[in-house]
Structures are given as structure tokens and as C-alpha cells.
Amino acid sequence: MNCQTASTSRLPIERWTLTTHDIDAYASSQSGWHLECDMLSGGSFAGFLDHVQLPGLRLVRETTNRALRQHGEMNPECCGFALTCRQEGEARFSGQRLDTGSVMVGRCDELDLCSPPGFELMGIVVDNALLQSLAERLDERGPPAWLARRVVLHFDDATMRALRGTLLGAFAALDAMPALLADPTATTQLRDDVLLAWLEALPEDVDLRELRSTEAQRRVVRRACELMMARPDEPLSMLEVCSRIGASQRKLNYCFQETLGLSPARYLRALRLNGVRRELKRLGAGSVQDVAAHWGFWHLSQFATDYRRQFGELPSQTLRGAALMHH
């Protein structure tokens, strides 16, 4: 899924897993993807991921314990298919609501996933060329045109069980026989079995009418976030943001709730706290007060309380831990 490489078919056939309490390590370890993760709920982070690179297709299994927003760039030459296995609350994919009967489907040039605490997903990311080739074996018309969008679909229980079973079976086979990854015939067969299971489950047509309003709401949120984060040390008031984007406060709040599940003020505060944490980790030295002020936190005692509630440790502990890593 290297963003600088059109095809994943030449990437090494390999499997890698990670269990971590570092949200930035979790984001950066997703090889070839340029993602940023922001914690939206409080407490210490714990994440697990298990990725298997097959010829032209990556198997993905991920678990996180806190509410997150994962967003960033993926490969425009790929398409993704994923389902939720567990979630303790509401999730959103590109502003569309997800539940445990939902699947995420669509092009991979961008990811925007808001997940609740206790979230687990499984899925695949596949080269468009491979997708086209296998889809044409099933139907000469090839893959459905709506795959060029990012959509949430709802499948019946039997289809969901079948897809989960296919993905779990693939991971179980590799758990039992790791040497399969060294067998080109076996990896190709495994890849084709998984992809064909997804292709056979996809509908020919999808009603995209609701996407228009969803995408309009996301544009409002994106513009508001750009304005709010342009000067984090001097954050705009919500009324100023509304004035600049030409939306009422009620509309702005509605767009944020529908797209991210949070009010603009709560989301901005979470973004700024995450910004402080990343800067403290990057610097590994200096003054907590200076970094906090750079992100618009002027009352240090209240900031320290909010930071601890958000990340399960004091900012000074983050700084000390980063200093040890730097040395």
C-alpha cells in the first residue's frame, strides 16, 4: 500500500503484528499508509494490528480500546473492504454510520474512520488491477461502478457470517501453517478465495443519494478544522468559525455531530491535546508550559488535569518518556 507505488503486487509476501500502548506507533506501523490517529476518549491507549501482505492484496485485522479518529492518505490504486467485528458505540466511515452489520467499501486514496472504544475490524485492501481481473471472471462487466466511491453497506446476517468466516479462516490458516507464505501457489489461492468471497457479496447497484449530503457535511467539517487549527495558540471562537465558513452555529454543530460524533468544541479540544502530546514526544526536552501555550492552553493546572484524563498520564511523564527514547 505504498503511496508512492501504484501496485502492491511486488511488495514482499509477509506478515507483521504489533501490540502497542503508543498511538503514534500504531499509526506509523501500518506500512506504506500515511495515517494520523487522534484519541477522542480518555485513558491509556492499547492497540493491536495483524497485517498479511499477499500478492496484490493485504489482509487486515485491527483492535483498539479507545475512541479514535484515523485519517490520512492511502493508495488511490487500491480498493478497501472491511467489516466491524466488535464496537462499543457508534462508528463512522467517511461520515456514514457503521454498526456490526455494516461493511466499509471503496477507494483507498483517503481514510477517515471514527471508531468507538472496544473496536475491532477485519478486511482487505486490494490492487484495482487485481480487483478488475477477478471481477471480470465473475461478470464480464467487471466491478460495479459505485466502488469508485466510499460507502457503507448493510448485509444480511448470513452474508456477514460468511465474510467473517472467510477472513477468520484465512488468519487461522496462517496461524496454523506460517510456511504457507513461502508457497506462491498457496498465497495466490488464499488471496483469490478471500477476494472472490467479497466480490460475490457485493450488490450490483447502491443508492448513493444520501452521499451528497454526507459529503457536504464533511466539507463543512474539513473547512472548520482547517480554520480552527491554523493558529492553535490563538484558536478562533465558534462564532468566528461560523462567520468565516458561512454557516450557523446550529449547522456547524450538526455537521460535526453527524460526521465525527462530537461537538466542534469537544473535537477541537481533543485535537489540541493530541497535538501537545505529539509535540512533547517529538521534542523529548523543553518546557511543558511552552508546548501547552503553543496549543492554546494557558491555565497549566487545568491543562494537566485534562491531559491526564485524556491520555492516562501527566504531560511531564510523556516528556520524560520521550527523553528516554531520544537518548
N, C-alpha and C positions, 0 to 999 in steps of 0.2 A: 504494500500500500504506500510505497514511497511516493510522495507528492511530486518528485522530480522524475519519476519513472512511469511511463504510461501503462506498462503491463507488469503484473506481479508474477507472470508465468516463469520468469527466470530467477526469482528470489530463491534462496536456499530452502529446501524442504526441512522444516524444523519445528520444534515445539518449545515454547517457553512459558513459564508460570511465575507469578510474583504474588507474595503476600506482604503487605506493607502497611505502616501507620503514617506514611508520608504521602499526602495527596498529590504533591508535585511529582514525586517519583512514580506514582500511579499513572499520572497523565503522560509523563515523558517516556515511560517504558512501553507504550503502545506503538511499536516500531513502525516508523515511516509516517505516522499520523502527527499532525501539529495541533495538539489539543491543549486547552486550559480548563482546569477544574476549579470551581469555586464552591466552598461549603456554604450551604444555606441554612443548616440546622446546627445546633450546638453539640459539643462533646468531642472526644478524641476520634480521629478517623481510623477506619480499618477497611482495607480493600484487598480483593483477590482477583487476579485475572489469569486466564489459561487460553493461550492462542496457539493454533496449529497452522502453519503455512503449508498448504498443498499446492500443486501446480495450478496457478491462476485463481486460487480460492483460499481464503483464510477462515478457519473455524474460530469462533469467539465465545468465551464464557466469562462473565464478569459478575462480581458481587461487591456491593458497597453497603456500609452501615449507616451513613448519614445522608440527609438531603443534599443533592449536588446539582450544579448546572455544568454539564460538559459541553464545550463549544469549541469550534475551530475548523481547520481545513483537513479534508481527506482527499482522495484521488477522484477527479472527475471522470476518469476512465473506468471506474468501478461502480457497482450497484450493491446495496446492502439489504439484507433481510434479517430481522431479529424479532424475537418474542420475549415477553416477560415471563419468568418462572415464579417470581415472588415479588410482592411490593406491599409495603405497609403505609399506604396513602396513595395520593394521585400523582401520576407521572404525565409528562408532556413531551411529545416529539415534534419539533418544528411548530410548536404552539397548539398541537392537536392532542386531545386527552387520550391516555393509554390506560388500559386495565389488563388483568391477567387473561382476558380473552382477545387481546389485541396483538397485532403484529405491525412492525415498522418496516416500510419498504420504500426504496427509492434511491436516487443517485447520491453519490458519496462525495461530491465536491464540498459539502458543508455538513457539519453535525451540530445540532442544537437539541440537547436532551436534558430535561429537568427530571430528576428521579427523586423519589421519597426515601426515607430511611428504610433499611431492610430490603434493598432492591437487588434482584438477580435477573440477568438476561442471558440468552444464548442466541447465536445467529451465525451468519456467514457474510463475508464481503467478497464479491466475485468480479473478475475482469469482464467488462462489457463484451469483449470479443468472444470469450468462452460462453457467456450467457446467450449471446446471439446464436452461436453454433449449436448449443444443446437445445435451445428453444425451437430452432428450425427443424430439429429431428422430431419434435413432438407435433409441430404445426408449421407448415411452410410459410405462414405469415410472420413467424418469428415472435419475439416477446411483445407483450402488449405495449402500446404507445404511452400509457399512463405511467410506466416505470421511469419515465424521464422526470417525474415529479417526486416529491417526498410526501407519502401518505400513510395514514393509519388505517388498517383494515381490521374487520371483525370476522373471525372464522367461527364455525360451529365447534362444539366440544370434541367431536370425533376427529376433525381436521387438526385441531390444536394438539390433541393427544398424539396423533400420528407424527406431526412435525417435532414435538418434544422428544418422542421416542427415537426418531431418526437421528437427531442431534446427540442425545444422550448415548445412543448406541455407537455413534462414531467416536465419542470421547472414551467410552468404555472399551471399545476395541483397541484403541491406542494405549489405554492404561494396561490392558492385559498383554498386549504384544507391541511394545515400543519399537521393535525391529521393523514393523510394517513401514515406518517412514523411510527405510532404506530400500524398499522394494517399489520401483516405479510403477509396476502393474497394479500393486495393491493401493498405492496412493491415488492413482488415476481412477480406479474403481470406486474407492471411498468418496472421492470428490464428486464423481458423476452421480452416485447414489444420493448423496445429500442434496445436490443442486436439482436433480430431477424431482425429488420429493417436494421441494419448494415450487418449482415450475408447475407441477401438476395441481398444486393447491391454489394457484393464483386465478382470480376471475378474469374473464376477457375484458370486461368493462368496469370502470369505477366512476361513481358520481363525484366529480371534482368541484361542484358548485360552491360547497362550503369553504373550499380552499381560498377563494378570492378574499373573503372577509378575514380569514385567519392570516393570510399573508399581509393584508393591510394593517392588521393589529401588530404584527411583528415588525413592520416598517416603523410604526409609531414608537414601539419599544426600543428598536435599534437607534433611532434618532435621539430619543430621550437619553439613552445610556451614553451616547457619544457626547452630548451636551453636559451631562452630569459628571462625567469622568474627565472632561477636557482640562479642568483645573481642580483636582481633588482637594487641594489645600484651601480653595475658596468655592465650595460647592454651591451651585445655584439653588435658590428656593424652588419649590414645586411650581409656584405661580410663575416664576421666571421661565422655567422649562416649558410650561403650558403656553406661555405667550410666544416663545420662540418657535415652537412647532405648530402653533395654530390649533391647539386642542384644549378643550375644557378640562378642569381638574377631574371631573367625573369620568370623562372619556379616557384620560390618561390612566386613571386608576383601573378602569375596566380592562383596558388593553394589557396592562401589567398582570392583573389577576388571571385573565384568560390565557396569556402567553407563558407566564412564569409561575403563577400560583402565589404571588406575593404582591404587596403594595409597592409603589415606586420607592417610598421612603425606606421600607424594610430591605428591599433589594439593594438600594444604593448603600445602605449601611453595611450589609453583608459584603458587597463588592469592595468597599473601602477597608474593612477588616482583613479580607483576603489579600488586598494589596499591601497592607502593612506587613502581614506575615511573610509574603514572598520577598519583600524588600529586606526584612530582618534576616531572612535565610540567605539572601544573596550577599549581603554586606558582611555578616558574621562579626561585625565590630561597630562601634559608634554608639550613639545615644538613642534609646527607645523614644525619648521625648521628641527628638528631632524628626524621626521617622513618622511618629504619630502625627506631629504637626503638619508634615508634608501631605498627609492624607486627611487633613481637616479635623483631627481630634485634638482639642485644646485642653480639655479637662482630664488630666492624666489619670487620676484615681478612678473616674468613671470609665475611661477608656480601658484601663487594666481589668476592671470588673467585666466589661463587655467582651473583651478579648478572651479572658479565661472562660467565660460562658460559651463562647463560640468555638474555641479550639481545645479546651481542657487543660490549658497551661497558661502561665503568665507570659507576657511578651519578653520579659528578661530571660525566661527559660528557653524560649525559642532562639534568642540571640546567643545564649551560651552554647546551646546545642549546635548552632551554625558555626560558631567559633571553633568548636572541637573538630567539626567536619573540615573546615578550611585548613586546619593545621594537621 
